[in-house]
Amino acid sequence: MFSKPAKSSSARPEAPEAPVARKAIAASLIAENVTVNGDLASDGDVQLDGTVRGDLRVGRLTIGESGQVEGAIEAEAVDIRGRVTGSIVAQTVRLHASAQVIGDVIHTQLAIDAGARFEGRSLRFEAPAPAMAALEAPAAMEAAE
């Protein structure tokens, strides 16, 4: 009465499931009339036209002319047209003519348009050569003794 029917031998084996395509993530927008007090993290793109008082860790950050950040930024790429007070760590950083940055910028590529205001240090990512690191290590140990 409750027994399973026998499977027929003519049934085709099931094909393995195709990998699910990853959906593109829409960029997040923080509008001009929005203020965020606290840290912000995202794997995707962020368009900032409002104010963030806290640290940002995002994939790509675009700060519009009305955008402001008071805190540290860590991203793959940063385009700045607004104001940043804090350090920036990114592979590529571009300061447009209306940008105002007060803080250090650690980067692989840095572009500064005429008219941009930048007060701080520009530090380039540099991977130390293995031979130089080996030479510097004994010297540092001797200095510590």
Summary of the structure (lengths in Angstrom):
residues: 145
radius of gyration: 25.1
end to end distance: 86.4
largest distance: 86.7
contacts: 368
relative contact order: 0.10
helix: 10%
strand: 41%
